[in-house]
Amino acid sequence: MKKDRFIFKLLLETKIYYMVFLLSTVISLIYKEYVFAGLQLVLVGGITVYHVYTTKKKTSEIREYIETLAIHTSSAARDSMLNTPMPLTILDLTGNIVWHNEVFSKMVGGNRFENHISDVVPGIEILKILENRNDINIKVEYDGKVYLVIGNVVEFNNEDNKFYSLVLYWIDRT
């Protein structure tokens, strides 16, 4: 469990690590340490490639899981999840949207896959959601409407590993 917590914090602080590396690179350039700055840029590039690769892999695994779920569940259960009349989003633990239904797409004005939730809905904070990950219940204002956002953290398993996602339902309380 402690290992999961460490990985969880590491994912949340990725942006801070990028900023520290880039600031360090700028300082190295100011002091004319070009070799060190070059090595730092290579390291940041490697981290970026790894992050993009793992994010796309997790997104693919979640979509595959949803498709598998759709195949193995009854028509009523599948329609309930995919065609719920309220907006529904699935996020990775860093706050990136990996899936959303058509109702959410209409709410935010288009496809928002792989966007960070706070970039799409500025009033929502991923850290507040993760603080109450087992009983998510927050109020958010968006586009002149008030939403009660409820949900929880869901564990997805495949043959190789397991990972976690946030499932959020948006209830219009305007």
ABEGO torsion letter per residue (X at the ends): XAAAAAAAAAAAAAAAAAAAAAAAAAAAAAAGBAAAAAAAAAAAAAAAAAAAAAAAAAAAAAAAAAAAAAAABBAAAAAAAAABABBBBBBBAAGBBABBBAAAAAAAGEBABGBBAAAABAABBAAAAAAAAABBBBBBBBGGBBBBBBEBBBBBBBAABBBBBBBBBBBBAX
